[in-house]
Amino acid sequence: MRIVVPVVHLTLHADRYRIELKPRPRRSCPDCRGAGGWWVDGTNPEMEACGCWSDRRALRVPLLPIRAGWPDEPPF
C-alpha cells in the first residue's frame, strides 16, 4: 500500500520501504507562480528550478530494506 498526501508546501510519500517529505513549489511564489521553475533558452533548453522549493531539503526515513535479489532492469 502506498500513500501520497500533499501537506502545505510538502509532499508526504509513505510506503513499506520509506517515509519521505519533499518540498513542493509554492503557489504564491512571485518568480515561478507555482510552476516550480522556468525554461532557459539555449542550444539545449532545460528547466531552471525555482528557489521556493529547490533550496529546501527533503527528509527521508528508511523503514524496510529493499531486497538485494530484485533486479534493477526489466527481464527482457
mmCIF file of the N, C-alpha and C atoms, coordinates in Angstrom:
data_MODEL
# 
_entry.id   MODEL 
# 
loop_
_atom_site.group_PDB 
_atom_site.id 
_atom_site.type_symbol 
_atom_site.label_atom_id 
_atom_site.label_alt_id 
_atom_site.label_comp_id 
_atom_site.label_asym_id 
_atom_site.label_entity_id 
_atom_site.label_seq_id 
_atom_site.pdbx_PDB_ins_code 
_atom_site.Cartn_x 
_atom_site.Cartn_y 
_atom_site.Cartn_z 
_atom_site.occupancy 
_atom_site.B_iso_or_equiv 
_atom_site.pdbx_formal_charge 
_atom_site.auth_seq_id 
_atom_site.auth_comp_id 
_atom_site.auth_asym_id 
_atom_site.auth_atom_id 
_atom_site.pdbx_PDB_model_num 
ATOM 1   N N  . MET A 1 1  ? 0.847  -1.184  0.000   1.00 0.00 ? 1  MET A N  1 
ATOM 2   C CA . MET A 1 1  ? 0.000  0.000   0.000   1.00 0.00 ? 1  MET A CA 1 
ATOM 3   C C  . MET A 1 1  ? 0.885  1.237   0.000   1.00 0.00 ? 1  MET A C  1 
ATOM 4   N N  . ARG A 1 2  ? 0.537  2.202   -0.811  1.00 0.00 ? 2  ARG A N  1 
ATOM 5   C CA . ARG A 1 2  ? 1.322  3.425   -0.934  1.00 0.00 ? 2  ARG A CA 1 
ATOM 6   C C  . ARG A 1 2  ? 0.410  4.613   -0.679  1.00 0.00 ? 2  ARG A C  1 
ATOM 7   N N  . ILE A 1 3  ? 0.896  5.594   0.082   1.00 0.00 ? 3  ILE A N  1 
ATOM 8   C CA . ILE A 1 3  ? 0.109  6.781   0.411   1.00 0.00 ? 3  ILE A CA 1 
ATOM 9   C C  . ILE A 1 3  ? 0.911  8.009   0.020   1.00 0.00 ? 3  ILE A C  1 
ATOM 10  N N  . VAL A 1 4  ? 0.283  8.928   -0.726  1.00 0.00 ? 4  VAL A N  1 
ATOM 11  C CA . VAL A 1 4  ? 0.902  10.205  -1.051  1.00 0.00 ? 4  VAL A CA 1 
ATOM 12  C C  . VAL A 1 4  ? -0.103 11.288  -0.678  1.00 0.00 ? 4  VAL A C  1 
ATOM 13  N N  . VAL A 1 5  ? 0.289  12.199  0.217   1.00 0.00 ? 5  VAL A N  1 
ATOM 14  C CA . VAL A 1 5  ? -0.605 13.236  0.715   1.00 0.00 ? 5  VAL A CA 1 
ATOM 15  C C  . VAL A 1 5  ? 0.084  14.588  0.616   1.00 0.00 ? 5  VAL A C  1 
ATOM 16  N N  . PRO A 1 6  ? -0.550 15.588  -0.026  1.00 0.00 ? 6  PRO A N  1 
ATOM 17  C CA . PRO A 1 6  ? 0.055  16.919  -0.009  1.00 0.00 ? 6  PRO A CA 1 
ATOM 18  C C  . PRO A 1 6  ? -0.138 17.572  1.360   1.00 0.00 ? 6  PRO A C  1 
ATOM 19  N N  . VAL A 1 7  ? 0.935  18.095  1.927   1.00 0.00 ? 7  VAL A N  1 
ATOM 20  C CA . VAL A 1 7  ? 0.891  18.738  3.238   1.00 0.00 ? 7  VAL A CA 1 
ATOM 21  C C  . VAL A 1 7  ? 1.501  20.121  3.081   1.00 0.00 ? 7  VAL A C  1 
ATOM 22  N N  . VAL A 1 8  ? 0.700  21.165  3.124   1.00 0.00 ? 8  VAL A N  1 
ATOM 23  C CA . VAL A 1 8  ? 1.118  22.552  2.986   1.00 0.00 ? 8  VAL A CA 1 
ATOM 24  C C  . VAL A 1 8  ? 2.062  22.695  1.795   1.00 0.00 ? 8  VAL A C  1 
ATOM 25  N N  . HIS A 1 9  ? 3.346  22.914  2.029   1.00 0.00 ? 9  HIS A N  1 
ATOM 26  C CA . HIS A 1 9  ? 4.308  23.057  0.945   1.00 0.00 ? 9  HIS A CA 1 
ATOM 27  C C  . HIS A 1 9  ? 5.221  21.841  0.860   1.00 0.00 ? 9  HIS A C  1 
ATOM 28  N N  . LEU A 1 10 ? 4.740  20.710  1.377   1.00 0.00 ? 10 LEU A N  1 
ATOM 29  C CA . LEU A 1 10 ? 5.496  19.468  1.339   1.00 0.00 ? 10 LEU A CA 1 
ATOM 30  C C  . LEU A 1 10 ? 4.614  18.371  0.772   1.00 0.00 ? 10 LEU A C  1 
ATOM 31  N N  . THR A 1 11 ? 5.237  17.368  0.184   1.00 0.00 ? 11 THR A N  1 
ATOM 32  C CA . THR A 1 11 ? 4.524  16.181  -0.258  1.00 0.00 ? 11 THR A CA 1 
ATOM 33  C C  . THR A 1 11 ? 4.989  15.026  0.606   1.00 0.00 ? 11 THR A C  1 
ATOM 34  N N  . LEU A 1 12 ? 4.048  14.314  1.200   1.00 0.00 ? 12 LEU A N  1 
ATOM 35  C CA . LEU A 1 12 ? 4.345  13.171  2.040   1.00 0.00 ? 12 LEU A CA 1 
ATOM 36  C C  . LEU A 1 12 ? 4.163  11.907  1.219   1.00 0.00 ? 12 LEU A C  1 
ATOM 37  N N  . HIS A 1 13 ? 5.193  11.085  1.161   1.00 0.00 ? 13 HIS A N  1 
ATOM 38  C CA . HIS A 1 13 ? 5.143  9.804   0.468   1.00 0.00 ? 13 HIS A CA 1 
ATOM 39  C C  . HIS A 1 13 ? 5.484  8.731   1.486   1.00 0.00 ? 13 HIS A C  1 
ATOM 40  N N  . ALA A 1 14 ? 4.619  7.735   1.613   1.00 0.00 ? 14 ALA A N  1 
ATOM 41  C CA . ALA A 1 14 ? 4.876  6.662   2.573   1.00 0.00 ? 14 ALA A CA 1 
ATOM 42  C C  . ALA A 1 14 ? 4.538  5.324   1.939   1.00 0.00 ? 14 ALA A C  1 
ATOM 43  N N  . ASP A 1 15 ? 5.438  4.396   2.022   1.00 0.00 ? 15 ASP A N  1 
ATOM 44  C CA . ASP A 1 15 ? 5.194  3.014   1.641   1.00 0.00 ? 15 ASP A CA 1 
ATOM 45  C C  . ASP A 1 15 ? 5.967  2.126   2.605   1.00 0.00 ? 15 ASP A C  1 
ATOM 46  N N  . ARG A 1 16 ? 6.050  0.860   2.320   1.00 0.00 ? 16 ARG A N  1 
ATOM 47  C CA . ARG A 1 16 ? 6.678  -0.043  3.279   1.00 0.00 ? 16 ARG A CA 1 
ATOM 48  C C  . ARG A 1 16 ? 8.183  0.130   3.370   1.00 0.00 ? 16 ARG A C  1 
ATOM 49  N N  . TYR A 1 17 ? 8.802  0.826   2.420   1.00 0.00 ? 17 TYR A N  1 
ATOM 50  C CA . TYR A 1 17 ? 10.253 0.977   2.404   1.00 0.00 ? 17 TYR A CA 1 
ATOM 51  C C  . TYR A 1 17 ? 10.741 2.316   2.938   1.00 0.00 ? 17 TYR A C  1 
ATOM 52  N N  . ARG A 1 18 ? 9.886  3.356   2.898   1.00 0.00 ? 18 ARG A N  1 
ATOM 53  C CA . ARG A 1 18 ? 10.355 4.674   3.329   1.00 0.00 ? 18 ARG A CA 1 
ATOM 54  C C  . ARG A 1 18 ? 9.184  5.606   3.637   1.00 0.00 ? 18 ARG A C  1 
ATOM 55  N N  . ILE A 1 19 ? 9.496  6.637   4.411   1.00 0.00 ? 19 ILE A N  1 
ATOM 56  C CA . ILE A 1 19 ? 8.627  7.790   4.600   1.00 0.00 ? 19 ILE A CA 1 
ATOM 57  C C  . ILE A 1 19 ? 9.435  8.969   4.107   1.00 0.00 ? 19 ILE A C  1 
ATOM 58  N N  . GLU A 1 20 ? 8.856  9.756   3.216   1.00 0.00 ? 20 GLU A N  1 
ATOM 59  C CA . GLU A 1 20 ? 9.612  10.827  2.576   1.00 0.00 ? 20 GLU A CA 1 
ATOM 60  C C  . GLU A 1 20 ? 8.780  12.110  2.524   1.00 0.00 ? 20 GLU A C  1 
ATOM 61  N N  . LEU A 1 21 ? 9.386  13.208  2.943   1.00 0.00 ? 21 LEU A N  1 
ATOM 62  C CA . LEU A 1 21 ? 8.790  14.536  2.842   1.00 0.00 ? 21 LEU A CA 1 
ATOM 63  C C  . LEU A 1 21 ? 9.623  15.345  1.851   1.00 0.00 ? 21 LEU A C  1 
ATOM 64  N N  . LYS A 1 22 ? 8.983  15.774  0.751   1.00 0.00 ? 22 LYS A N  1 
ATOM 65  C CA . LYS A 1 22 ? 9.681  16.552  -0.269  1.00 0.00 ? 22 LYS A CA 1 
ATOM 66  C C  . LYS A 1 22 ? 9.013  17.916  -0.405  1.00 0.00 ? 22 LYS A C  1 
ATOM 67  N N  . PRO A 1 23 ? 9.799  18.953  -0.648  1.00 0.00 ? 23 PRO A N  1 
ATOM 68  C CA . PRO A 1 23 ? 9.206  20.277  -0.840  1.00 0.00 ? 23 PRO A CA 1 
ATOM 69  C C  . PRO A 1 23 ? 8.483  20.365  -2.179  1.00 0.00 ? 23 PRO A C  1 
ATOM 70  N N  . ARG A 1 24 ? 7.443  21.202  -2.229  1.00 0.00 ? 24 ARG A N  1 
ATOM 71  C CA . ARG A 1 24 ? 6.693  21.474  -3.452  1.00 0.00 ? 24 ARG A CA 1 
ATOM 72  C C  . ARG A 1 24 ? 6.822  22.948  -3.780  1.00 0.00 ? 24 ARG A C  1 
ATOM 73  N N  . PRO A 1 25 ? 6.639  23.317  -5.051  1.00 0.00 ? 25 PRO A N  1 
ATOM 74  C CA . PRO A 1 25 ? 6.645  24.744  -5.394  1.00 0.00 ? 25 PRO A CA 1 
ATOM 75  C C  . PRO A 1 25 ? 5.493  25.471  -4.711  1.00 0.00 ? 25 PRO A C  1 
ATOM 76  N N  . ARG A 1 26 ? 5.742  26.690  -4.299  1.00 0.00 ? 26 ARG A N  1 
ATOM 77  C CA . ARG A 1 26 ? 4.697  27.486  -3.640  1.00 0.00 ? 26 ARG A CA 1 
ATOM 78  C C  . ARG A 1 26 ? 3.846  28.195  -4.688  1.00 0.00 ? 26 ARG A C  1 
ATOM 79  N N  . ARG A 1 27 ? 2.540  28.086  -4.543  1.00 0.00 ? 27 ARG A N  1 
ATOM 80  C CA . ARG A 1 27 ? 1.634  28.750  -5.494  1.00 0.00 ? 27 ARG A CA 1 
ATOM 81  C C  . ARG A 1 27 ? 1.741  30.265  -5.419  1.00 0.00 ? 27 ARG A C  1 
ATOM 82  N N  . SER A 1 28 ? 2.148  30.785  -4.277  1.00 0.00 ? 28 SER A N  1 
ATOM 83  C CA . SER A 1 28 ? 2.228  32.234  -4.098  1.00 0.00 ? 28 SER A CA 1 
ATOM 84  C C  . SER A 1 28 ? 3.600  32.803  -4.471  1.00 0.00 ? 28 SER A C  1 
ATOM 85  N N  . CYS A 1 29 ? 4.480  32.001  -5.051  1.00 0.00 ? 29 CYS A N  1 
ATOM 86  C CA . CYS A 1 29 ? 5.830  32.471  -5.398  1.00 0.00 ? 29 CYS A CA 1 
ATOM 87  C C  . CYS A 1 29 ? 5.746  33.497  -6.534  1.00 0.00 ? 29 CYS A C  1 
ATOM 88  N N  . PRO A 1 30 ? 6.331  34.683  -6.373  1.00 0.00 ? 30 PRO A N  1 
ATOM 89  C CA . PRO A 1 30 ? 6.265  35.690  -7.437  1.00 0.00 ? 30 PRO A CA 1 
ATOM 90  C C  . PRO A 1 30 ? 7.161  35.361  -8.630  1.00 0.00 ? 30 PRO A C  1 
ATOM 91  N N  . ASP A 1 31 ? 8.162  34.491  -8.444  1.00 0.00 ? 31 ASP A N  1 
ATOM 92  C CA . ASP A 1 31 ? 9.070  34.167  -9.543  1.00 0.00 ? 31 ASP A CA 1 
ATOM 93  C C  . ASP A 1 31 ? 8.500  33.106  -10.482 1.00 0.00 ? 31 ASP A C  1 
ATOM 94  N N  . CYS A 1 32 ? 8.047  31.986  -9.931  1.00 0.00 ? 32 CYS A N  1 
ATOM 95  C CA . CYS A 1 32 ? 7.581  30.886  -10.789 1.00 0.00 ? 32 CYS A CA 1 
ATOM 96  C C  . CYS A 1 32 ? 6.062  30.739  -10.821 1.00 0.00 ? 32 CYS A C  1 
ATOM 97  N N  . ARG A 1 33 ? 5.360  31.426  -9.923  1.00 0.00 ? 33 ARG A N  1 
ATOM 98  C CA . ARG A 1 33 ? 3.888  31.370  -9.838  1.00 0.00 ? 33 ARG A CA 1 
ATOM 99  C C  . ARG A 1 33 ? 3.364  29.939  -9.669  1.00 0.00 ? 33 ARG A C  1 
ATOM 100 N N  . GLY A 1 34 ? 4.116  29.136  -8.918  1.00 0.00 ? 34 GLY A N  1 
ATOM 101 C CA . GLY A 1 34 ? 3.677  27.776  -8.616  1.00 0.00 ? 34 GLY A CA 1 
ATOM 102 C C  . GLY A 1 34 ? 4.087  26.729  -9.627  1.00 0.00 ? 34 GLY A C  1 
ATOM 103 N N  . ALA A 1 35 ? 4.775  27.119  -10.702 1.00 0.00 ? 35 ALA A N  1 
ATOM 104 C CA . ALA A 1 35 ? 5.183  26.152  -11.720 1.00 0.00 ? 35 ALA A CA 1 
ATOM 105 C C  . ALA A 1 35 ? 6.441  25.383  -11.314 1.00 0.00 ? 35 ALA A C  1 
ATOM 106 N N  . GLY A 1 36 ? 7.203  25.895  -10.367 1.00 0.00 ? 36 GLY A N  1 
ATOM 107 C CA . GLY A 1 36 ? 8.397  25.214  -9.914  1.00 0.00 ? 36 GLY A CA 1 
ATOM 108 C C  . GLY A 1 36 ? 9.667  25.615  -10.623 1.00 0.00 ? 36 GLY A C  1 
ATOM 109 N N  . GLY A 1 37 ? 9.549  26.431  -11.662 1.00 0.00 ? 37 GLY A N  1 
ATOM 110 C CA . GLY A 1 37 ? 10.739 26.872  -12.386 1.00 0.00 ? 37 GLY A CA 1 
ATOM 111 C C  . GLY A 1 37 ? 10.359 27.473  -13.726 1.00 0.00 ? 37 GLY A C  1 
ATOM 112 N N  . TRP A 1 38 ? 11.353 27.642  -14.578 1.00 0.00 ? 38 TRP A N  1 
ATOM 113 C CA . TRP A 1 38 ? 11.122 28.224  -15.899 1.00 0.00 ? 38 TRP A CA 1 
ATOM 114 C C  . TRP A 1 38 ? 12.145 27.634  -16.855 1.00 0.00 ? 38 TRP A C  1 
ATOM 115 N N  . TRP A 1 39 ? 11.827 27.722  -18.139 1.00 0.00 ? 39 TRP A N  1 
ATOM 116 C CA . TRP A 1 39 ? 12.700 27.176  -19.171 1.00 0.00 ? 39 TRP A CA 1 
ATOM 117 C C  . TRP A 1 39 ? 13.757 28.197  -19.545 1.00 0.00 ? 39 TRP A C  1 
ATOM 118 N N  . VAL A 1 40 ? 15.000 27.736  -19.639 1.00 0.00 ? 40 VAL A N  1 
ATOM 119 C CA . VAL A 1 40 ? 16.122 28.577  -20.022 1.00 0.00 ? 40 VAL A CA 1 
ATOM 120 C C  . VAL A 1 40 ? 16.442 28.268  -21.481 1.00 0.00 ? 40 VAL A C  1 
ATOM 121 N N  . ASP A 1 41 ? 16.466 29.307  -22.313 1.00 0.00 ? 41 ASP A N  1 
ATOM 122 C CA . ASP A 1 41 ? 16.753 29.115  -23.732 1.00 0.00 ? 41 ASP A CA 1 
ATOM 123 C C  . ASP A 1 41 ? 18.228 28.832  -23.955 1.00 0.00 ? 41 ASP A C  1 
ATOM 124 N N  . GLY A 1 42 ? 18.505 28.288  -25.091 1.00 0.00 ? 42 GLY A N  1 
ATOM 125 C CA . GLY A 1 42 ? 19.877 27.984  -25.463 1.00 0.00 ? 42 GLY A CA 1 
ATOM 126 C C  . GLY A 1 42 ? 19.887 26.827  -26.434 1.00 0.00 ? 42 GLY A C  1 
ATOM 127 N N  . THR A 1 43 ? 21.055 26.296  -26.704 1.00 0.00 ? 43 THR A N  1 
ATOM 128 C CA . THR A 1 43 ? 21.129 25.171  -27.630 1.00 0.00 ? 43 THR A CA 1 
ATOM 129 C C  . THR A 1 43 ? 20.478 23.925  -27.051 1.00 0.00 ? 43 THR A C  1 
ATOM 130 N N  . ASN A 1 44 ? 20.560 23.759  -25.743 1.00 0.00 ? 44 ASN A N  1 
ATOM 131 C CA . ASN A 1 44 ? 19.889 22.654  -25.050 1.00 0.00 ? 44 ASN A CA 1 
ATOM 132 C C  . ASN A 1 44 ? 18.993 23.247  -23.967 1.00 0.00 ? 44 ASN A C  1 
ATOM 133 N N  . PRO A 1 45 ? 17.731 23.573  -24.308 1.00 0.00 ? 45 PRO A N  1 
ATOM 134 C CA . PRO A 1 45 ? 16.868 24.180  -23.286 1.00 0.00 ? 45 PRO A CA 1 
ATOM 135 C C  . PRO A 1 45 ? 16.617 23.219  -22.127 1.00 0.00 ? 45 PRO A C  1 
ATOM 136 N N  . GLU A 1 46 ? 16.712 23.730  -20.930 1.00 0.00 ? 46 GLU A N  1 
ATOM 137 C CA . GLU A 1 46 ? 16.424 22.936  -19.747 1.00 0.00 ? 46 GLU A CA 1 
ATOM 138 C C  . GLU A 1 46 ? 15.689 23.795  -18.735 1.00 0.00 ? 46 GLU A C  1 
ATOM 139 N N  . MET A 1 47 ? 15.072 23.130  -17.776 1.00 0.00 ? 47 MET A N  1 
ATOM 140 C CA . MET A 1 47 ? 14.283 23.843  -16.789 1.00 0.00 ? 47 MET A CA 1 
ATOM 141 C C  . MET A 1 47 ? 15.151 24.271  -15.619 1.00 0.00 ? 47 MET A C  1 
ATOM 142 N N  . GLU A 1 48 ? 15.067 25.540  -15.283 1.00 0.00 ? 48 GLU A N  1 
ATOM 143 C CA . GLU A 1 48 ? 15.771 26.104  -14.126 1.00 0.00 ? 48 GLU A CA 1 
ATOM 144 C C  . GLU A 1 48 ? 14.824 26.011  -12.935 1.00 0.00 ? 48 GLU A C  1 
ATOM 145 N N  . ALA A 1 49 ? 15.253 25.364  -11.870 1.00 0.00 ? 49 ALA A N  1 
ATOM 146 C CA . ALA A 1 49 ? 14.403 25.189  -10.691 1.00 0.00 ? 49 ALA A CA 1 
ATOM 147 C C  . ALA A 1 49 ? 14.337 26.489  -9.895  1.00 0.00 ? 49 ALA A C  1 
ATOM 148 N N  . CYS A 1 50 ? 13.155 26.801  -9.403  1.00 0.00 ? 50 CYS A N  1 
ATOM 149 C CA . CYS A 1 50 ? 12.948 27.999  -8.590  1.00 0.00 ? 50 CYS A CA 1 
ATOM 150 C C  . CYS A 1 50 ? 13.406 27.714  -7.156  1.00 0.00 ? 50 CYS A C  1 
ATOM 151 N N  . GLY A 1 51 ? 13.910 28.726  -6.496  1.00 0.00 ? 51 GLY A N  1 
ATOM 152 C CA . GLY A 1 51 ? 14.394 28.583  -5.133  1.00 0.00 ? 51 GLY A CA 1 
ATOM 153 C C  . GLY A 1 51 ? 13.310 28.382  -4.095  1.00 0.00 ? 51 GLY A C  1 
ATOM 154 N N  . CYS A 1 52 ? 12.029 28.598  -4.472  1.00 0.00 ? 52 CYS A N  1 
ATOM 155 C CA . CYS A 1 52 ? 10.956 28.432  -3.491  1.00 0.00 ? 52 CYS A CA 1 
ATOM 156 C C  . CYS A 1 52 ? 10.804 26.984  -3.046  1.00 0.00 ? 52 CYS A C  1 
ATOM 157 N N  . TRP A 1 53 ? 11.322 26.035  -3.801  1.00 0.00 ? 53 TRP A N  1 
ATOM 158 C CA . TRP A 1 53 ? 11.271 24.643  -3.377  1.00 0.00 ? 53 TRP A CA 1 
ATOM 159 C C  . TRP A 1 53 ? 12.615 23.933  -3.513  1.00 0.00 ? 53 TRP A C  1 
ATOM 160 N N  . SER A 1 54 ? 13.472 24.346  -4.445  1.00 0.00 ? 54 SER A N  1 
ATOM 161 C CA . SER A 1 54 ? 14.714 23.608  -4.665  1.00 0.00 ? 54 SER A CA 1 
ATOM 162 C C  . SER A 1 54 ? 15.771 23.877  -3.598  1.00 0.00 ? 54 SER A C  1 
ATOM 163 N N  . ASP A 1 55 ? 15.662 24.991  -2.875  1.00 0.00 ? 55 ASP A N  1 
ATOM 164 C CA . ASP A 1 55 ? 16.626 25.302  -1.824  1.00 0.00 ? 55 ASP A CA 1 
ATOM 165 C C  . ASP A 1 55 ? 16.283 24.634  -0.493  1.00 0.00 ? 55 ASP A C  1 
ATOM 166 N N  . ARG A 1 56 ? 15.103 24.033  -0.418  1.00 0.00 ? 56 ARG A N  1 
ATOM 167 C CA . ARG A 1 56 ? 14.701 23.359  0.819   1.00 0.00 ? 56 ARG A CA 1 
ATOM 168 C C  . ARG A 1 56 ? 15.066 21.885  0.747   1.00 0.00 ? 56 ARG A C  1 
ATOM 169 N N  . ARG A 1 57 ? 15.366 21.301  1.876   1.00 0.00 ? 57 ARG A N  1 
ATOM 170 C CA . ARG A 1 57 ? 15.814 19.917  1.926   1.00 0.00 ? 57 ARG A CA 1 
ATOM 171 C C  . ARG A 1 57 ? 14.639 18.950  2.021   1.00 0.00 ? 57 ARG A C  1 
ATOM 172 N N  . ALA A 1 58 ? 14.858 17.754  1.537   1.00 0.00 ? 58 ALA A N  1 
ATOM 173 C CA . ALA A 1 58 ? 13.888 16.674  1.673   1.00 0.00 ? 58 ALA A CA 1 
ATOM 174 C C  . ALA A 1 58 ? 14.296 15.808  2.858   1.00 0.00 ? 58 ALA A C  1 
ATOM 175 N N  . LEU A 1 59 ? 13.320 15.188  3.494   1.00 0.00 ? 59 LEU A N  1 
ATOM 176 C CA . LEU A 1 59 ? 13.565 14.302  4.630   1.00 0.00 ? 59 LEU A CA 1 
ATOM 177 C C  . LEU A 1 59 ? 13.135 12.896  4.231   1.00 0.00 ? 59 LEU A C  1 
ATOM 178 N N  . ARG A 1 60 ? 14.019 11.936  4.403   1.00 0.00 ? 60 ARG A N  1 
ATOM 179 C CA . ARG A 1 60 ? 13.721 10.552  4.042   1.00 0.00 ? 60 ARG A CA 1 
ATOM 180 C C  . ARG A 1 60 ? 14.076 9.645   5.209   1.00 0.00 ? 60 ARG A C  1 
ATOM 181 N N  . VAL A 1 61 ? 13.099 8.834   5.634   1.00 0.00 ? 61 VAL A N  1 
ATOM 182 C CA . VAL A 1 61 ? 13.297 7.891   6.732   1.00 0.00 ? 61 VAL A CA 1 
ATOM 183 C C  . VAL A 1 61 ? 13.126 6.484   6.163   1.00 0.00 ? 61 VAL A C  1 
ATOM 184 N N  . PRO A 1 62 ? 14.213 5.708   6.050   1.00 0.00 ? 62 PRO A N  1 
ATOM 185 C CA . PRO A 1 62 ? 14.080 4.337   5.539   1.00 0.00 ? 62 PRO A CA 1 
ATOM 186 C C  . PRO A 1 62 ? 13.420 3.439   6.583   1.00 0.00 ? 62 PRO A C  1 
ATOM 187 N N  . LEU A 1 63 ? 12.556 2.545   6.124   1.00 0.00 ? 63 LEU A N  1 
ATOM 188 C CA . LEU A 1 63 ? 11.866 1.633   7.027   1.00 0.00 ? 63 LEU A CA 1 
ATOM 189 C C  . LEU A 1 63 ? 12.358 0.203   6.830   1.00 0.00 ? 63 LEU A C  1 
ATOM 190 N N  . LEU A 1 64 ? 12.018 -0.428  5.715   1.00 0.00 ? 64 LEU A N  1 
ATOM 191 C CA . LEU A 1 64 ? 12.448 -1.786  5.431   1.00 0.00 ? 64 LEU A CA 1 
ATOM 192 C C  . LEU A 1 64 ? 13.510 -1.750  4.340   1.00 0.00 ? 64 LEU A C  1 
ATOM 193 N N  . PRO A 1 65 ? 14.511 -2.575  4.417   1.00 0.00 ? 65 PRO A N  1 
ATOM 194 C CA . PRO A 1 65 ? 15.496 -2.607  3.333   1.00 0.00 ? 65 PRO A CA 1 
ATOM 195 C C  . PRO A 1 65 ? 14.885 -3.253  2.091   1.00 0.00 ? 65 PRO A C  1 
ATOM 196 N N  . ILE A 1 66 ? 15.293 -2.771  0.935   1.00 0.00 ? 66 ILE A N  1 
ATOM 197 C CA . ILE A 1 66 ? 14.862 -3.367  -0.324  1.00 0.00 ? 66 ILE A CA 1 
ATOM 198 C C  . ILE A 1 66 ? 15.719 -4.601  -0.546  1.00 0.00 ? 66 ILE A C  1 
ATOM 199 N N  . ARG A 1 67 ? 15.064 -5.703  -0.878  1.00 0.00 ? 67 ARG A N  1 
ATOM 200 C CA . ARG A 1 67 ? 15.794 -6.958  -1.032  1.00 0.00 ? 67 ARG A CA 1 
ATOM 201 C C  . ARG A 1 67 ? 16.801 -6.864  -2.168  1.00 0.00 ? 67 ARG A C  1 
ATOM 202 N N  . ALA A 1 68 ? 17.979 -7.408  -1.956  1.00 0.00 ? 68 ALA A N  1 
ATOM 203 C CA . ALA A 1 68 ? 19.047 -7.346  -2.950  1.00 0.00 ? 68 ALA A CA 1 
ATOM 204 C C  . ALA A 1 68 ? 18.772 -8.254  -4.143  1.00 0.00 ? 68 ALA A C  1 
ATOM 205 N N  . GLY A 1 69 ? 17.879 -9.197  -4.025  1.00 0.00 ? 69 GLY A N  1 
ATOM 206 C CA . GLY A 1 69 ? 17.578 -10.122 -5.104  1.00 0.00 ? 69 GLY A CA 1 
ATOM 207 C C  . GLY A 1 69 ? 16.749 -9.515  -6.223  1.00 0.00 ? 69 GLY A C  1 
ATOM 208 N N  . TRP A 1 70 ? 16.216 -8.338  -6.025  1.00 0.00 ? 70 TRP A N  1 
ATOM 209 C CA . TRP A 1 70 ? 15.368 -7.720  -7.041  1.00 0.00 ? 70 TRP A CA 1 
ATOM 210 C C  . TRP A 1 70 ? 16.239 -7.125  -8.134  1.00 0.00 ? 70 TRP A C  1 
ATOM 211 N N  . PRO A 1 71 ? 15.971 -7.436  -9.390  1.00 0.00 ? 71 PRO A N  1 
ATOM 212 C CA . PRO A 1 71 ? 16.767 -6.858  -10.476 1.00 0.00 ? 71 PRO A CA 1 
ATOM 213 C C  . PRO A 1 71 ? 16.392 -5.397  -10.717 1.00 0.00 ? 71 PRO A C  1 
ATOM 214 N N  . ASP A 1 72 ? 17.377 -4.610  -11.121 1.00 0.00 ? 72 ASP A N  1 
ATOM 215 C CA . ASP A 1 72 ? 17.142 -3.197  -11.409 1.00 0.00 ? 72 ASP A CA 1 
ATOM 216 C C  . ASP A 1 72 ? 16.602 -2.973  -12.810 1.00 0.00 ? 72 ASP A C  1 
ATOM 217 N N  . GLU A 1 73 ? 16.775 -3.958  -13.679 1.00 0.00 ? 73 GLU A N  1 
ATOM 218 C CA . GLU A 1 73 ? 16.352 -3.815  -15.068 1.00 0.00 ? 73 GLU A CA 1 
ATOM 219 C C  . GLU A 1 73 ? 15.231 -4.778  -15.380 1.00 0.00 ? 73 GLU A C  1 
ATOM 220 N N  . PRO A 1 74 ? 14.435 -4.470  -16.414 1.00 0.00 ? 74 PRO A N  1 
ATOM 221 C CA . PRO A 1 74 ? 13.373 -5.397  -16.802 1.00 0.00 ? 74 PRO A CA 1 
ATOM 222 C C  . PRO A 1 74 ? 13.957 -6.745  -17.266 1.00 0.00 ? 74 PRO A C  1 
ATOM 223 N N  . PRO A 1 75 ? 13.182 -7.824  -17.196 1.00 0.00 ? 75 PRO A N  1 
ATOM 224 C CA . PRO A 1 75 ? 13.716 -9.148  -17.510 1.00 0.00 ? 75 PRO A CA 1 
ATOM 225 C C  . PRO A 1 75 ? 13.945 -9.406  -18.998 1.00 0.00 ? 75 PRO A C  1 
ATOM 226 N N  . PHE A 1 76 ? 13.581 -8.519  -19.873 1.00 0.00 ? 76 PHE A N  1 
ATOM 227 C CA . PHE A 1 76 ? 13.751 -8.762  -21.311 1.00 0.00 ? 76 PHE A CA 1 
ATOM 228 C C  . PHE A 1 76 ? 14.684 -7.782  -21.940 1.00 0.00 ? 76 PHE A C  1 
# 
